[in-house]
Amino acid sequence: MNIANAAGQLVYSGHVTTLAGPNTFTWNGQGTNGTQWPDGTYTMSITAQDASGQPVTVSTHVTGVVDSIDLTKNPPLLSVNGQTFTVNQIQGVSRN
């Protein structure tokens, strides 16, 4: 798992062992060396392998609170945790 900042600089890299099916990863904002990175836009990329070392496809999603919806745009835009998503990118809405 790799996390890069908006400039493309790799700030975190690590190995995570998971089981098949949905898994959760929460990044604490710390770099690989323990440095606390500032708030901002970061990109996560994942390369996964099965038990025999063969590559497998990984899908990701973001959860968060909808801060606003802009219905003046086509398609409408939702702001979630400071990120903007089009309506067709939303897979579900629930109240926690």
N, CA, C and O atoms as a CHARMM CRD file, in Angstrom:
* protein
*
  384
    1    1 MET  N      0.85200  -1.16300   0.00000 PROA 1      0.00000
    2    1 MET  CA     0.00000   0.00000   0.00000 PROA 1      0.00000
    3    1 MET  C      0.90000   1.22800   0.00000 PROA 1      0.00000
    4    1 MET  O      1.84300   1.32700   0.78500 PROA 1      0.00000
    5    2 ASN  N      0.59500   2.15300  -0.88700 PROA 2      0.00000
    6    2 ASN  CA     1.35900   3.39300  -0.99100 PROA 2      0.00000
    7    2 ASN  C      0.42100   4.57800  -0.87400 PROA 2      0.00000
    8    2 ASN  O     -0.69900   4.54600  -1.38400 PROA 2      0.00000
    9    3 ILE  N      0.87800   5.62600  -0.20200 PROA 3      0.00000
   10    3 ILE  CA     0.13900   6.87700  -0.10200 PROA 3      0.00000
   11    3 ILE  C      1.07500   7.99300  -0.52800 PROA 3      0.00000
   12    3 ILE  O      2.19600   8.11400  -0.03200 PROA 3      0.00000
   13    4 ALA  N      0.58400   8.81900  -1.47300 PROA 4      0.00000
   14    4 ALA  CA     1.38000   9.93300  -1.99500 PROA 4      0.00000
   15    4 ALA  C      0.63700  11.24100  -1.75200 PROA 4      0.00000
   16    4 ALA  O     -0.59400  11.26700  -1.73000 PROA 4      0.00000
   17    5 ASN  N      1.38700  12.32300  -1.57100 PROA 5      0.00000
   18    5 ASN  CA     0.76700  13.63300  -1.38700 PROA 5      0.00000
   19    5 ASN  C      0.38900  14.22000  -2.74800 PROA 5      0.00000
   20    5 ASN  O      0.61100  13.58900  -3.78100 PROA 5      0.00000
   21    6 ALA  N     -0.18000  15.42100  -2.74800 PROA 6      0.00000
   22    6 ALA  CA    -0.66300  16.05000  -3.98500 PROA 6      0.00000
   23    6 ALA  C      0.45900  16.30100  -4.98700 PROA 6      0.00000
   24    6 ALA  O      0.20000  16.39000  -6.18700 PROA 6      0.00000
   25    7 ALA  N      1.69300  16.41600  -4.52100 PROA 7      0.00000
   26    7 ALA  CA     2.83700  16.62000  -5.41000 PROA 7      0.00000
   27    7 ALA  C      3.37600  15.30300  -5.97000 PROA 7      0.00000
   28    7 ALA  O      4.32100  15.30300  -6.75800 PROA 7      0.00000
   29    8 GLY  N      2.76700  14.16800  -5.56000 PROA 8      0.00000
   30    8 GLY  CA     3.20900  12.86500  -6.03800 PROA 8      0.00000
   31    8 GLY  C      4.30800  12.24400  -5.20800 PROA 8      0.00000
   32    8 GLY  O      4.81100  11.17200  -5.54500 PROA 8      0.00000
   33    9 GLN  N      4.69100  12.91000  -4.11400 PROA 9      0.00000
   34    9 GLN  CA     5.75100  12.40400  -3.24800 PROA 9      0.00000
   35    9 GLN  C      5.21400  11.25300  -2.39600 PROA 9      0.00000
   36    9 GLN  O      4.19000  11.40500  -1.72800 PROA 9      0.00000
   37   10 LEU  N      5.89300  10.10700  -2.41300 PROA 10     0.00000
   38   10 LEU  CA     5.50200   8.96900  -1.59800 PROA 10     0.00000
   39   10 LEU  C      5.73800   9.29900  -0.13000 PROA 10     0.00000
   40   10 LEU  O      6.87000   9.56600   0.27200 PROA 10     0.00000
   41   11 VAL  N      4.67800   9.28300   0.67000 PROA 11     0.00000
   42   11 VAL  CA     4.81800   9.63000   2.08100 PROA 11     0.00000
   43   11 VAL  C      4.65200   8.41500   2.99000 PROA 11     0.00000
   44   11 VAL  O      5.14100   8.40400   4.12000 PROA 11     0.00000
   45   12 TYR  N      3.95700   7.39400   2.48800 PROA 12     0.00000
   46   12 TYR  CA     3.76900   6.18300   3.28400 PROA 12     0.00000
   47   12 TYR  C      3.80100   4.97200   2.36600 PROA 12     0.00000
   48   12 TYR  O      3.22400   4.98400   1.27900 PROA 12     0.00000
   49   13 SER  N      4.47700   3.93800   2.81500 PROA 13     0.00000
   50   13 SER  CA     4.49400   2.67000   2.10600 PROA 13     0.00000
   51   13 SER  C      4.52300   1.56300   3.14800 PROA 13     0.00000
   52   13 SER  O      5.31000   1.60900   4.09300 PROA 13     0.00000
   53   14 GLY  N      3.67000   0.58200   2.97200 PROA 14     0.00000
   54   14 GLY  CA     3.64700  -0.50000   3.93900 PROA 14     0.00000
   55   14 GLY  C      2.94200  -1.72400   3.38900 PROA 14     0.00000
   56   14 GLY  O      2.26700  -1.66700   2.36100 PROA 14     0.00000
   57   15 HSD  N      3.11400  -2.83600   4.09400 PROA 15     0.00000
   58   15 HSD  CA     2.47100  -4.09200   3.73500 PROA 15     0.00000
   59   15 HSD  C      1.34700  -4.35100   4.73000 PROA 15     0.00000
   60   15 HSD  O      1.52000  -4.18400   5.93800 PROA 15     0.00000
   61   16 VAL  N      0.21200  -4.75500   4.21500 PROA 16     0.00000
   62   16 VAL  CA    -0.94200  -5.06300   5.05100 PROA 16     0.00000
   63   16 VAL  C     -1.42400  -6.45100   4.66600 PROA 16     0.00000
   64   16 VAL  O     -1.66700  -6.71600   3.48800 PROA 16     0.00000
   65   17 THR  N     -1.56500  -7.33500   5.63500 PROA 17     0.00000
   66   17 THR  CA    -2.08600  -8.66500   5.38000 PROA 17     0.00000
   67   17 THR  C     -3.57900  -8.65700   5.67800 PROA 17     0.00000
   68   17 THR  O     -4.00400  -8.24400   6.75600 PROA 17     0.00000
   69   18 THR  N     -4.36800  -9.11400   4.71600 PROA 18     0.00000
   70   18 THR  CA    -5.82200  -9.12000   4.87100 PROA 18     0.00000
   71   18 THR  C     -6.38600 -10.46800   4.45500 PROA 18     0.00000
   72   18 THR  O     -5.68300 -11.29400   3.87300 PROA 18     0.00000
   73   19 LEU  N     -7.63900 -10.67900   4.75400 PROA 19     0.00000
   74   19 LEU  CA    -8.37100 -11.85500   4.30700 PROA 19     0.00000
   75   19 LEU  C     -9.18600 -11.47600   3.08100 PROA 19     0.00000
   76   19 LEU  O     -9.36400 -10.29100   2.79900 PROA 19     0.00000
   77   20 ALA  N     -9.67800 -12.45800   2.35700 PROA 20     0.00000
   78   20 ALA  CA   -10.53600 -12.19300   1.20900 PROA 20     0.00000
   79   20 ALA  C    -11.78600 -11.45600   1.66900 PROA 20     0.00000
   80   20 ALA  O    -12.27400 -11.68500   2.77700 PROA 20     0.00000
   81   21 GLY  N    -12.30300 -10.57700   0.82500 PROA 21     0.00000
   82   21 GLY  CA   -13.51000  -9.83100   1.14700 PROA 21     0.00000
   83   21 GLY  C    -13.18500  -8.41900   1.57700 PROA 21     0.00000
   84   21 GLY  O    -12.03400  -7.98700   1.50400 PROA 21     0.00000
   85   22 PRO  N    -14.20000  -7.70000   2.02500 PROA 22     0.00000
   86   22 PRO  CA   -14.00000  -6.30200   2.43800 PROA 22     0.00000
   87   22 PRO  C    -13.03400  -6.17700   3.61100 PROA 22     0.00000
   88   22 PRO  O    -13.07200  -6.97300   4.55000 PROA 22     0.00000
   89   23 ASN  N    -12.18000  -5.18000   3.54500 PROA 23     0.00000
   90   23 ASN  CA   -11.23600  -4.86300   4.61400 PROA 23     0.00000
   91   23 ASN  C    -11.22000  -3.35900   4.80400 PROA 23     0.00000
   92   23 ASN  O    -11.64500  -2.61600   3.92000 PROA 23     0.00000
   93   24 THR  N    -10.74300  -2.91300   5.92900 PROA 24     0.00000
   94   24 THR  CA   -10.68300  -1.49100   6.24500 PROA 24     0.00000
   95   24 THR  C     -9.24800  -1.09300   6.52300 PROA 24     0.00000
   96   24 THR  O     -8.51000  -1.81200   7.19700 PROA 24     0.00000
   97   25 PHE  N     -8.85900   0.06200   5.99800 PROA 25     0.00000
   98   25 PHE  CA    -7.56800   0.65000   6.30900 PROA 25     0.00000
   99   25 PHE  C     -7.80400   2.11100   6.64300 PROA 25     0.00000
  100   25 PHE  O     -8.40600   2.83900   5.85300 PROA 25     0.00000
  101   26 THR  N     -7.34600   2.54000   7.78500 PROA 26     0.00000
  102   26 THR  CA    -7.43200   3.93300   8.18100 PROA 26     0.00000
  103   26 THR  C     -6.01200   4.45400   8.33900 PROA 26     0.00000
  104   26 THR  O     -5.23800   3.96300   9.16100 PROA 26     0.00000
  105   27 TRP  N     -5.69100   5.45300   7.54100 PROA 27     0.00000
  106   27 TRP  CA    -4.35500   6.04000   7.62700 PROA 27     0.00000
  107   27 TRP  C     -4.36500   7.11300   8.70000 PROA 27     0.00000
  108   27 TRP  O     -5.25500   7.96200   8.72000 PROA 27     0.00000
  109   28 ASN  N     -3.39200   7.08400   9.58500 PROA 28     0.00000
  110   28 ASN  CA    -3.30600   8.04300  10.68700 PROA 28     0.00000
  111   28 ASN  C     -2.57200   9.33100  10.30900 PROA 28     0.00000
  112   28 ASN  O     -2.33600  10.18200  11.16600 PROA 28     0.00000
  113   29 GLY  N     -2.21100   9.47700   9.03700 PROA 29     0.00000
  114   29 GLY  CA    -1.53200  10.69600   8.59200 PROA 29     0.00000
  115   29 GLY  C     -0.04100  10.67400   8.81200 PROA 29     0.00000
  116   29 GLY  O      0.63700  11.66500   8.54100 PROA 29     0.00000
  117   30 GLN  N      0.48600   9.56600   9.29900 PROA 30     0.00000
  118   30 GLN  CA     1.92400   9.48500   9.54000 PROA 30     0.00000
  119   30 GLN  C      2.62400   8.81400   8.37300 PROA 30     0.00000
  120   30 GLN  O      2.12400   7.84700   7.79800 PROA 30     0.00000
  121   31 GLY  N      3.79200   9.34600   8.03400 PROA 31     0.00000
  122   31 GLY  CA     4.60200   8.77200   6.97700 PROA 31     0.00000
  123   31 GLY  C      5.25600   7.48400   7.43800 PROA 31     0.00000
  124   31 GLY  O      5.15200   7.10800   8.60600 PROA 31     0.00000
  125   32 THR  N      5.91800   6.82100   6.53400 PROA 32     0.00000
  126   32 THR  CA     6.60400   5.57100   6.84500 PROA 32     0.00000
  127   32 THR  C      7.59200   5.74800   7.99000 PROA 32     0.00000
  128   32 THR  O      7.79000   4.83300   8.79000 PROA 32     0.00000
  129   33 ASN  N      8.21300   6.92400   8.07000 PROA 33     0.00000
  130   33 ASN  CA     9.21000   7.19100   9.11300 PROA 33     0.00000
  131   33 ASN  C      8.60200   7.78100  10.38700 PROA 33     0.00000
  132   33 ASN  O      9.33700   8.15400  11.30200 PROA 33     0.00000
  133   34 GLY  N      7.26500   7.87000  10.46000 PROA 34     0.00000
  134   34 GLY  CA     6.60300   8.38500  11.65600 PROA 34     0.00000
  135   34 GLY  C      6.29700   9.87000  11.63100 PROA 34     0.00000
  136   34 GLY  O      5.67600  10.38700  12.56000 PROA 34     0.00000
  137   35 THR  N      6.72700  10.57500  10.57100 PROA 35     0.00000
  138   35 THR  CA     6.45000  12.00200  10.43900 PROA 35     0.00000
  139   35 THR  C      4.96100  12.23100  10.25400 PROA 35     0.00000
  140   35 THR  O      4.33100  11.55100   9.44400 PROA 35     0.00000
  141   36 GLN  N      4.38500  13.17800  10.99100 PROA 36     0.00000
  142   36 GLN  CA     2.97600  13.53100  10.82900 PROA 36     0.00000
  143   36 GLN  C      2.83200  14.46600   9.63800 PROA 36     0.00000
  144   36 GLN  O      3.39800  15.55900   9.64700 PROA 36     0.00000
  145   37 TRP  N      2.09000  14.06300   8.61400 PROA 37     0.00000
  146   37 TRP  CA     1.89200  14.87700   7.42300 PROA 37     0.00000
  147   37 TRP  C      0.69600  15.79500   7.61600 PROA 37     0.00000
  148   37 TRP  O     -0.25000  15.43400   8.31700 PROA 37     0.00000
  149   38 PRO  N      0.72000  16.98900   7.00100 PROA 38     0.00000
  150   38 PRO  CA    -0.36500  17.95400   7.18900 PROA 38     0.00000
  151   38 PRO  C     -1.63400  17.52200   6.44600 PROA 38     0.00000
  152   38 PRO  O     -1.59400  16.67500   5.55400 PROA 38     0.00000
  153   39 ASP  N     -2.75500  18.12500   6.83800 PROA 39     0.00000
  154   39 ASP  CA    -4.00400  17.91500   6.10900 PROA 39     0.00000
  155   39 ASP  C     -3.78000  18.26200   4.64700 PROA 39     0.00000
  156   39 ASP  O     -3.00500  19.16400   4.33000 PROA 39     0.00000
  157   40 GLY  N     -4.44400  17.56000   3.77100 PROA 40     0.00000
  158   40 GLY  CA    -4.29500  17.82600   2.34700 PROA 40     0.00000
  159   40 GLY  C     -4.89400  16.70600   1.52900 PROA 40     0.00000
  160   40 GLY  O     -5.63600  15.86900   2.04300 PROA 40     0.00000
  161   41 THR  N     -4.56600  16.69700   0.25400 PROA 41     0.00000
  162   41 THR  CA    -5.05500  15.67800  -0.66000 PROA 41     0.00000
  163   41 THR  C     -3.98500  14.61800  -0.83800 PROA 41     0.00000
  164   41 THR  O     -2.84500  14.92200  -1.19000 PROA 41     0.00000
  165   42 TYR  N     -4.36000  13.37500  -0.59300 PROA 42     0.00000
  166   42 TYR  CA    -3.44800  12.24500  -0.71100 PROA 42     0.00000
  167   42 TYR  C     -4.09800  11.17600  -1.58300 PROA 42     0.00000
  168   42 TYR  O     -5.32200  11.06000  -1.63900 PROA 42     0.00000
  169   43 THR  N     -3.26500  10.40500  -2.25600 PROA 43     0.00000
  170   43 THR  CA    -3.73700   9.33800  -3.11800 PROA 43     0.00000
  171   43 THR  C     -3.20500   8.00700  -2.61400 PROA 43     0.00000
  172   43 THR  O     -2.01900   7.86800  -2.31300 PROA 43     0.00000
  173   44 MET  N     -4.10500   7.02900  -2.52700 PROA 44     0.00000
  174   44 MET  CA    -3.72100   5.70000  -2.07400 PROA 44     0.00000
  175   44 MET  C     -3.70300   4.76300  -3.27800 PROA 44     0.00000
  176   44 MET  O     -4.62000   4.78600  -4.10000 PROA 44     0.00000
  177   45 SER  N     -2.66800   3.94400  -3.38200 PROA 45     0.00000
  178   45 SER  CA    -2.62700   2.90700  -4.41200 PROA 45     0.00000
  179   45 SER  C     -2.29400   1.58300  -3.73600 PROA 45     0.00000
  180   45 SER  O     -1.51400   1.52600  -2.78500 PROA 45     0.00000
  181   46 ILE  N     -2.90200   0.52800  -4.25000 PROA 46     0.00000
  182   46 ILE  CA    -2.73800  -0.79200  -3.64800 PROA 46     0.00000
  183   46 ILE  C     -2.35500  -1.79200  -4.72600 PROA 46     0.00000
  184   46 ILE  O     -2.95200  -1.82300  -5.80200 PROA 46     0.00000
  185   47 THR  N     -1.35900  -2.60600  -4.42700 PROA 47     0.00000
  186   47 THR  CA    -0.99300  -3.73800  -5.25200 PROA 47     0.00000
  187   47 THR  C     -1.18700  -4.96900  -4.37900 PROA 47     0.00000
  188   47 THR  O     -0.61800  -5.06300  -3.29100 PROA 47     0.00000
  189   48 ALA  N     -1.99900  -5.92200  -4.86400 PROA 48     0.00000
  190   48 ALA  CA    -2.32500  -7.07700  -4.03000 PROA 48     0.00000
  191   48 ALA  C     -1.96400  -8.38000  -4.72500 PROA 48     0.00000
  192   48 ALA  O     -1.92100  -8.47000  -5.95200 PROA 48     0.00000
  193   49 GLN  N     -1.70400  -9.39500  -3.88800 PROA 49     0.00000
  194   49 GLN  CA    -1.40200 -10.74200  -4.37300 PROA 49     0.00000
  195   49 GLN  C     -2.21500 -11.74100  -3.56500 PROA 49     0.00000
  196   49 GLN  O     -2.52700 -11.51600  -2.39600 PROA 49     0.00000
  197   50 ASP  N     -2.55300 -12.85900  -4.21900 PROA 50     0.00000
  198   50 ASP  CA    -3.22600 -13.92000  -3.48000 PROA 50     0.00000
  199   50 ASP  C     -2.18200 -14.76300  -2.75500 PROA 50     0.00000
  200   50 ASP  O     -0.99000 -14.46200  -2.81400 PROA 50     0.00000
  201   51 ALA  N     -2.62200 -15.81000  -2.07800 PROA 51     0.00000
  202   51 ALA  CA    -1.72600 -16.63600  -1.26500 PROA 51     0.00000
  203   51 ALA  C     -0.60900 -17.28700  -2.08000 PROA 51     0.00000
  204   51 ALA  O      0.44400 -17.61900  -1.53600 PROA 51     0.00000
  205   52 SER  N     -0.83600 -17.47000  -3.38200 PROA 52     0.00000
  206   52 SER  CA     0.20000 -18.07800  -4.21900 PROA 52     0.00000
  207   52 SER  C      1.08100 -17.03700  -4.91300 PROA 52     0.00000
  208   52 SER  O      1.93000 -17.37900  -5.73700 PROA 52     0.00000
  209   53 GLY  N      0.86800 -15.75800  -4.56700 PROA 53     0.00000
  210   53 GLY  CA     1.70600 -14.69400  -5.12100 PROA 53     0.00000
  211   53 GLY  C      1.22300 -14.13100  -6.44100 PROA 53     0.00000
  212   53 GLY  O      1.91300 -13.31600  -7.05400 PROA 53     0.00000
  213   54 GLN  N      0.04200 -14.55400  -6.89300 PROA 54     0.00000
  214   54 GLN  CA    -0.51000 -14.04200  -8.14100 PROA 54     0.00000
  215   54 GLN  C     -1.21700 -12.71600  -7.89500 PROA 54     0.00000
  216   54 GLN  O     -1.86500 -12.54700  -6.86200 PROA 54     0.00000
  217   55 PRO  N     -1.10300 -11.76800  -8.83100 PROA 55     0.00000
  218   55 PRO  CA    -1.75700 -10.46800  -8.64500 PROA 55     0.00000
  219   55 PRO  C     -3.28300 -10.60300  -8.63300 PROA 55     0.00000
  220   55 PRO  O     -3.84900 -11.41400  -9.36700 PROA 55     0.00000
  221   56 VAL  N     -3.92500  -9.81300  -7.80700 PROA 56     0.00000
  222   56 VAL  CA    -5.38700  -9.76400  -7.75200 PROA 56     0.00000
  223   56 VAL  C     -5.83000  -8.30900  -7.85100 PROA 56     0.00000
  224   56 VAL  O     -5.10800  -7.39500  -7.45300 PROA 56     0.00000
  225   57 THR  N     -7.03400  -8.11300  -8.38900 PROA 57     0.00000
  226   57 THR  CA    -7.59400  -6.77800  -8.53300 PROA 57     0.00000
  227   57 THR  C     -8.15900  -6.32000  -7.19400 PROA 57     0.00000
  228   57 THR  O     -8.78000  -7.09900  -6.47100 PROA 57     0.00000
  229   58 VAL  N     -7.93800  -5.05200  -6.87300 PROA 58     0.00000
  230   58 VAL  CA    -8.43200  -4.46900  -5.63500 PROA 58     0.00000
  231   58 VAL  C     -9.29700  -3.26200  -5.97700 PROA 58     0.00000
  232   58 VAL  O     -8.90400  -2.42300  -6.78800 PROA 58     0.00000
  233   59 SER  N    -10.46200  -3.17500  -5.36600 PROA 59     0.00000
  234   59 SER  CA   -11.27300  -1.97500  -5.52300 PROA 59     0.00000
  235   59 SER  C    -11.28400  -1.23000  -4.19300 PROA 59     0.00000
  236   59 SER  O    -11.21500  -1.84600  -3.12900 PROA 59     0.00000
  237   60 THR  N    -11.37100   0.07800  -4.25800 PROA 60     0.00000
  238   60 THR  CA   -11.37600   0.89000  -3.04300 PROA 60     0.00000
  239   60 THR  C    -12.59700   1.79100  -3.02800 PROA 60     0.00000
  240   60 THR  O    -13.20400   2.05900  -4.06500 PROA 60     0.00000
  241   61 HSD  N    -12.94700   2.25300  -1.83800 PROA 61     0.00000
  242   61 HSD  CA   -13.99200   3.25300  -1.70400 PROA 61     0.00000
  243   61 HSD  C    -13.72900   4.10600  -0.48000 PROA 61     0.00000
  244   61 HSD  O    -12.97000   3.72300   0.41100 PROA 61     0.00000
  245   62 VAL  N    -14.36000   5.25600  -0.44800 PROA 62     0.00000
  246   62 VAL  CA   -14.19300   6.21700   0.62800 PROA 62     0.00000
  247   62 VAL  C    -15.51300   6.32200   1.37700 PROA 62     0.00000
  248   62 VAL  O    -16.58100   6.32100   0.76500 PROA 62     0.00000
  249   63 THR  N    -15.44300   6.41200   2.68600 PROA 63     0.00000
  250   63 THR  CA   -16.63900   6.67900   3.47900 PROA 63     0.00000
  251   63 THR  C    -16.46100   8.01900   4.17300 PROA 63     0.00000
  252   63 THR  O    -15.34100   8.42000   4.48900 PROA 63     0.00000
  253   64 GLY  N    -17.56300   8.70500   4.40700 PROA 64     0.00000
  254   64 GLY  CA   -17.47200   9.98600   5.08400 PROA 64     0.00000
  255   64 GLY  C    -18.81200  10.66900   5.15200 PROA 64     0.00000
  256   64 GLY  O    -19.82400  10.13100   4.70300 PROA 64     0.00000
  257   65 VAL  N    -18.81300  11.84800   5.71200 PROA 65     0.00000
  258   65 VAL  CA   -20.01000  12.65700   5.86400 PROA 65     0.00000
  259   65 VAL  C    -20.12300  13.60200   4.67300 PROA 65     0.00000
  260   65 VAL  O    -19.15500  14.25900   4.29000 PROA 65     0.00000
  261   66 VAL  N    -21.32500  13.65900   4.09200 PROA 66     0.00000
  262   66 VAL  CA   -21.56300  14.58600   2.98500 PROA 66     0.00000
  263   66 VAL  C    -21.64600  15.98900   3.56900 PROA 66     0.00000
  264   66 VAL  O    -22.52100  16.28500   4.38300 PROA 66     0.00000
  265   67 ASP  N    -20.72700  16.84900   3.14400 PROA 67     0.00000
  266   67 ASP  CA   -20.68500  18.22600   3.63300 PROA 67     0.00000
  267   67 ASP  C    -21.63100  19.12700   2.85500 PROA 67     0.00000
  268   67 ASP  O    -22.24600  20.02800   3.42500 PROA 67     0.00000
  269   68 SER  N    -21.74900  18.88200   1.53600 PROA 68     0.00000
  270   68 SER  CA   -22.62500  19.70600   0.71700 PROA 68     0.00000
  271   68 SER  C    -22.93600  18.98400  -0.58700 PROA 68     0.00000
  272   68 SER  O    -22.23700  18.05200  -0.98400 PROA 68     0.00000
  273   69 ILE  N    -24.00800  19.43600  -1.24700 PROA 69     0.00000
  274   69 ILE  CA   -24.39000  18.93200  -2.56200 PROA 69     0.00000
  275   69 ILE  C    -24.61700  20.13900  -3.46200 PROA 69     0.00000
  276   69 ILE  O    -25.34800  21.05900  -3.09500 PROA 69     0.00000
  277   70 ASP  N    -23.99800  20.14100  -4.63400 PROA 70     0.00000
  278   70 ASP  CA   -24.15700  21.23000  -5.59100 PROA 70     0.00000
  279   70 ASP  C    -25.02800  20.73800  -6.73900 PROA 70     0.00000
  280   70 ASP  O    -24.55000  20.05100  -7.64200 PROA 70     0.00000
  281   71 LEU  N    -26.31600  21.09600  -6.69800 PROA 71     0.00000
  282   71 LEU  CA   -27.26800  20.66300  -7.71000 PROA 71     0.00000
  283   71 LEU  C    -27.21900  21.53200  -8.95800 PROA 71     0.00000
  284   71 LEU  O    -27.91600  21.24300  -9.93100 PROA 71     0.00000
  285   72 THR  N    -26.40400  22.60000  -8.95500 PROA 72     0.00000
  286   72 THR  CA   -26.28400  23.44900 -10.13900 PROA 72     0.00000
  287   72 THR  C    -25.35900  22.83100 -11.18600 PROA 72     0.00000
  288   72 THR  O    -25.33000  23.28600 -12.32900 PROA 72     0.00000
  289   73 LYS  N    -24.61900  21.82000 -10.81300 PROA 73     0.00000
  290   73 LYS  CA   -23.69300  21.15000 -11.73400 PROA 73     0.00000
  291   73 LYS  C    -24.39600  19.96100 -12.37600 PROA 73     0.00000
  292   73 LYS  O    -25.35100  19.41600 -11.82300 PROA 73     0.00000
  293   74 ASN  N    -23.90400  19.56300 -13.56300 PROA 74     0.00000
  294   74 ASN  CA   -24.47000  18.41100 -14.24000 PROA 74     0.00000
  295   74 ASN  C    -23.34100  17.44800 -14.60000 PROA 74     0.00000
  296   74 ASN  O    -22.58400  17.74300 -15.52400 PROA 74     0.00000
  297   75 PRO  N    -23.19100  16.32500 -13.92600 PROA 75     0.00000
  298   75 PRO  CA   -24.06200  15.81500 -12.87000 PROA 75     0.00000
  299   75 PRO  C    -23.81800  16.54100 -11.55200 PROA 75     0.00000
  300   75 PRO  O    -22.77800  17.17600 -11.37400 PROA 75     0.00000
  301   76 PRO  N    -24.77600  16.44900 -10.62600 PROA 76     0.00000
  302   76 PRO  CA   -24.60700  17.08700  -9.31800 PROA 76     0.00000
  303   76 PRO  C    -23.33400  16.60200  -8.61700 PROA 76     0.00000
  304   76 PRO  O    -22.90600  15.46500  -8.81100 PROA 76     0.00000
  305   77 LEU  N    -22.73700  17.47400  -7.80400 PROA 77     0.00000
  306   77 LEU  CA   -21.50400  17.17000  -7.08200 PROA 77     0.00000
  307   77 LEU  C    -21.76400  17.09100  -5.58800 PROA 77     0.00000
  308   77 LEU  O    -22.50000  17.90600  -5.03100 PROA 77     0.00000
  309   78 LEU  N    -21.15900  16.10700  -4.94800 PROA 78     0.00000
  310   78 LEU  CA   -21.21300  15.97600  -3.50500 PROA 78     0.00000
  311   78 LEU  C    -19.82500  16.20100  -2.93200 PROA 78     0.00000
  312   78 LEU  O    -18.83700  15.69900  -3.46700 PROA 78     0.00000
  313   79 SER  N    -19.75200  16.95200  -1.85300 PROA 79     0.00000
  314   79 SER  CA   -18.49800  17.15500  -1.14700 PROA 79     0.00000
  315   79 SER  C    -18.50400  16.23800   0.06600 PROA 79     0.00000
  316   79 SER  O    -19.37200  16.34000   0.93300 PROA 79     0.00000
  317   80 VAL  N    -17.51600  15.33300   0.11800 PROA 80     0.00000
  318   80 VAL  CA   -17.39400  14.37200   1.21700 PROA 80     0.00000
  319   80 VAL  C    -15.98800  14.48700   1.77800 PROA 80     0.00000
  320   80 VAL  O    -15.01000  14.19200   1.09100 PROA 80     0.00000
  321   81 ASN  N    -15.89300  14.91400   3.02100 PROA 81     0.00000
  322   81 ASN  CA   -14.58800  15.05500   3.67600 PROA 81     0.00000
  323   81 ASN  C    -13.61700  15.89300   2.85100 PROA 81     0.00000
  324   81 ASN  O    -12.42500  15.58900   2.79800 PROA 81     0.00000
  325   82 GLY  N    -14.11800  16.94300   2.20900 PROA 82     0.00000
  326   82 GLY  CA   -13.26900  17.83800   1.43800 PROA 82     0.00000
  327   82 GLY  C    -12.95600  17.36200   0.03100 PROA 82     0.00000
  328   82 GLY  O    -12.25200  18.05300  -0.70500 PROA 82     0.00000
  329   83 GLN  N    -13.45800  16.20700  -0.35900 PROA 83     0.00000
  330   83 GLN  CA   -13.27300  15.69100  -1.71000 PROA 83     0.00000
  331   83 GLN  C    -14.58000  15.83100  -2.46900 PROA 83     0.00000
  332   83 GLN  O    -15.65300  15.74400  -1.87200 PROA 83     0.00000
  333   84 THR  N    -14.50600  16.04700  -3.77500 PROA 84     0.00000
  334   84 THR  CA   -15.69500  16.20500  -4.59300 PROA 84     0.00000
  335   84 THR  C    -15.93700  14.94200  -5.41000 PROA 84     0.00000
  336   84 THR  O    -15.02100  14.39500  -6.02500 PROA 84     0.00000
  337   85 PHE  N    -17.19800  14.48700  -5.40400 PROA 85     0.00000
  338   85 PHE  CA   -17.60100  13.29300  -6.13700 PROA 85     0.00000
  339   85 PHE  C    -18.85000  13.59300  -6.94700 PROA 85     0.00000
  340   85 PHE  O    -19.72600  14.33100  -6.49800 PROA 85     0.00000
  341   86 THR  N    -18.93200  13.01900  -8.14700 PROA 86     0.00000
  342   86 THR  CA   -20.17100  13.12500  -8.91700 PROA 86     0.00000
  343   86 THR  C    -21.15300  12.09000  -8.38400 PROA 86     0.00000
  344   86 THR  O    -20.75800  11.09100  -7.78300 PROA 86     0.00000
  345   87 VAL  N    -22.42900  12.34300  -8.61200 PROA 87     0.00000
  346   87 VAL  CA   -23.47300  11.45600  -8.09200 PROA 87     0.00000
  347   87 VAL  C    -23.25500  10.01200  -8.54600 PROA 87     0.00000
  348   87 VAL  O    -23.48900   9.08200  -7.77400 PROA 87     0.00000
  349   88 ASN  N    -22.81100   9.81700  -9.78300 PROA 88     0.00000
  350   88 ASN  CA   -22.63300   8.44100 -10.26600 PROA 88     0.00000
  351   88 ASN  C    -21.48100   7.70800  -9.59200 PROA 88     0.00000
  352   88 ASN  O    -21.35700   6.49400  -9.75400 PROA 88     0.00000
  353   89 GLN  N    -20.63100   8.41200  -8.83900 PROA 89     0.00000
  354   89 GLN  CA   -19.55500   7.75700  -8.09600 PROA 89     0.00000
  355   89 GLN  C    -20.01800   7.27400  -6.72900 PROA 89     0.00000
  356   89 GLN  O    -19.30700   6.51100  -6.07600 PROA 89     0.00000
  357   90 ILE  N    -21.18000   7.69800  -6.29000 PROA 90     0.00000
  358   90 ILE  CA   -21.69600   7.33600  -4.96500 PROA 90     0.00000
  359   90 ILE  C    -22.33600   5.94600  -5.05300 PROA 90     0.00000
  360   90 ILE  O    -23.22300   5.71300  -5.87400 PROA 90     0.00000
  361   91 GLN  N    -21.87800   5.03300  -4.20200 PROA 91     0.00000
  362   91 GLN  CA   -22.40000   3.66800  -4.20500 PROA 91     0.00000
  363   91 GLN  C    -23.48700   3.45700  -3.17100 PROA 91     0.00000
  364   91 GLN  O    -24.28900   2.53200  -3.30000 PROA 91     0.00000
  365   92 GLY  N    -23.53000   4.29100  -2.15200 PROA 92     0.00000
  366   92 GLY  CA   -24.54700   4.11400  -1.12400 PROA 92     0.00000
  367   92 GLY  C    -24.52300   5.26500  -0.13800 PROA 92     0.00000
  368   92 GLY  O    -23.52200   5.96600   0.01200 PROA 92     0.00000
  369   93 VAL  N    -25.65000   5.43800   0.52600 PROA 93     0.00000
  370   93 VAL  CA   -25.78800   6.46500   1.55000 PROA 93     0.00000
  371   93 VAL  C    -26.44500   5.81300   2.75300 PROA 93     0.00000
  372   93 VAL  O    -27.44600   5.11000   2.61100 PROA 93     0.00000
  373   94 SER  N    -25.89500   6.03900   3.92900 PROA 94     0.00000
  374   94 SER  CA   -26.50400   5.47300   5.14000 PROA 94     0.00000
  375   94 SER  C    -26.27900   6.43100   6.29900 PROA 94     0.00000
  376   94 SER  O    -25.38700   7.27900   6.26200 PROA 94     0.00000
  377   95 ARG  N    -27.08800   6.28200   7.31000 PROA 95     0.00000
  378   95 ARG  CA   -26.93300   7.07300   8.52500 PROA 95     0.00000
  379   95 ARG  C    -26.28600   6.18100   9.56300 PROA 95     0.00000
  380   95 ARG  O    -26.82000   5.12300   9.89400 PROA 95     0.00000
  381   96 ASN  N    -25.13300   6.59800  10.08200 PROA 96     0.00000
  382   96 ASN  CA   -24.42400   5.78400  11.08500 PROA 96     0.00000
  383   96 ASN  C    -24.70200   6.26700  12.46400 PROA 96     0.00000
  384   96 ASN  O    -24.19100   5.70200  13.43100 PROA 96     0.00000
